[in-house]
Amino acid sequence: MKDFEDEDQPISKSQLKRDAEAQQALGEQLVNLPDGKLAKIPLDETLLDAIRLAQRIRNTREGFRRQLQLIGKMMRDRDTSEIEQALSEIEHSHHEQNALFHQLEKHRDHILAEGDVAIQEFIDAYPSADRQKLRQLYRQALKQQQQNKPPAAARELFKYLRQVATA
């Protein structure tokens, strides 16, 4: 038997369709991005115009579908590795922000439950934090909790933790 290389084998019609659908799905991801994130992706002017047009005609069902097909066709003619990489970086930064947000929520809840011990642990992790401000917000949050008031100080505490962590 002969050893056939992949280059000698013709690409099947099914594989071509799967590739085209993948390019169209990538184009749909681009259409669903907000303008700020779309600006971070390396796109040429014609593709960017097609994406913006699709964003504008989103409410017209058939026109939007055809525009997505056009974007998919335009994507097949381009090297999409840079676009895919930029999209993955945007998604990765989003996951990092979510992880930081959840970590800060845990710090806040730990501070509200444990008090000075948790404040010291947070200061050990973030030396730029102001101990006096943390204690003040902690006391206010406890007072509001005891009086069954809305947790405004707990929200302020979270805002301060976020400010310290992102600084």
Secondary structure, DSSP 8 states (H G I E B T S, - for coil): -----GGGS---HHHHHHHHHHHHHHHHHHHTS-HHHHTTS---HHHHHHHHHHHHTTTSHHHHHHHHHHHHHHHHTS--HHHHHHHHHHHHHHHHHHHHHHHHHHHHHHHHHHTHHHHHHHHHH-TTS-HHHHHHHHHHHHHHHHTT---HHHHHHHHHHHHHHH-
